[in-house]
């Protein structure tokens, strides 16, 4: 189902996005050596509940993987997405961690992700994080009414490659709204002339996943965590946007 929101839903998704951004700020501030990914997950859920919101991911069912057991995805170093939080996994100085969180409030979902460093990180990690964030903003900048979805991925891929990185091809962004995942799919690569045409009122979750090595990926035995096959670092950024008056409006900030 393609997602085009009505006026009430547009108002609601902006409120939901504001809540999610507030919660993400709190969770990011808690990232430090010694904090466990389980601690971060608990904090995320508590902060959502304080704001009368609920986690979008907890209880989400994926065929072949089962039901996601946590509120937050915590993916460290070579883990790209869907890392499972654990009270037995403390963060270590030099790690980078992707924090991926969805919120449900007012009948709609929003989704966002940030990758942050833990303590003192390498120059390569700093560059990867910076370029991935730049890829997100570049992709958002071309998400305009009348443009094809493929323009987003084409813009992201060209920027990543120009900086010596690559993009994951098996995982995509998505439409969002009354459900967490809706059409259209939003690849982070491809031709600008491909894909559906972006329409007024669309809500989109754009999420570049950029890697420092080869683009091949593997699924860990836990059935959820997706990693780079060669152990290279990965970074992930995401915003939810809506198309209003033909232009992209970021709701998760």
Secondary structure, 3 states (H helix, E strand, C coil): CECECCHHHHHHHHHHHHHHHHHHHHHHHCCCCCCEHHHHHHHHHHHHHHCCCEECCCCCEECCCEECCCCEEEEECCEEECCECCCCCECCCCCEEEEEEEEEECCEEEEEEEEEECCCCCHHHHHHHHHHHHHHHHHHHCCCCCCECHHHHHHHHHHHHHCCCEECCCCCEEECCCCCCEEEEECCCCCCCCCCECCCCEEEEECCEEECCCCCEEECCCCCCEEECCCCCEEECEEEEEEECCEEEECCC
